[in-house]
Amino acid sequence: MKHYCHTCLLPLLLLLAGCGDKQPADAGKPAGVVEQASVVMAEEEGKELFELYCIACHGAGPGHPGTMRLQERLGEEKAALLNRDELPPAYIKTVVREGFKLMPPFRPTEITDSQLDALTAYITAGKES
Ligand code: HEC
């Protein structure tokens, strides 16, 4: 019986994620590669969670109450959550856990702490666009 180790799958994962343009400072070190792979996996999970729980209200464009409300309050540039690059992860987590005016809170039974980490990583990552 054959076993496939995680290390063998890492390069493939990195390739699929197409993250060649995002080089952390420690990219040369083996530990950096492992770290980067787990960041990539967290972002994938975060994307799925965002699409499941947040996009209905925070998708880009009209028809999304979160986006519309933030546009009203903070302006066009800060309307879509995924365009924001200044939101501290701790702030995002607090808003998700406690809710914010029209936004409902999400309990750990809906979004676990580790899912919330992944979600936050996704929202705060990949700000090149
Ligand atoms: C039912 C609609 C709704 C859902 C679902 C929702 N939000 Fe919100 N969210 C809002 C609204 C509306 C606001 C703006 C509140 C205000 O300013 O009055 C907001 C604000 C925020 C803010 C604050 C932004 C700022 O500039 O201060 C963050 C962060 C946020 N939402 C993250 C999320 C995340 C992450 C999810 C998914 C887990 C999510 N929201 C799901 C409606 C929603």
Boltz pocket constraint, residues with backbone or C-beta under 6 A from the ligand:
constraints:
  - pocket:
      binder: B
      contacts: [[A, 49], [A, 50], [A, 53], [A, 54], [A, 55], [A, 56], [A, 57], [A, 58], [A, 65], [A, 66], [A, 67], [A, 69], [A, 70], [A, 73], [A, 74], [A, 78], [A, 81], [A, 87], [A, 91], [A, 92], [A, 95], [A, 96], [A, 100], [A, 101], [A, 102], [A, 103], [A, 104], [A, 106], [A, 119]]
      max_distance: 6.0
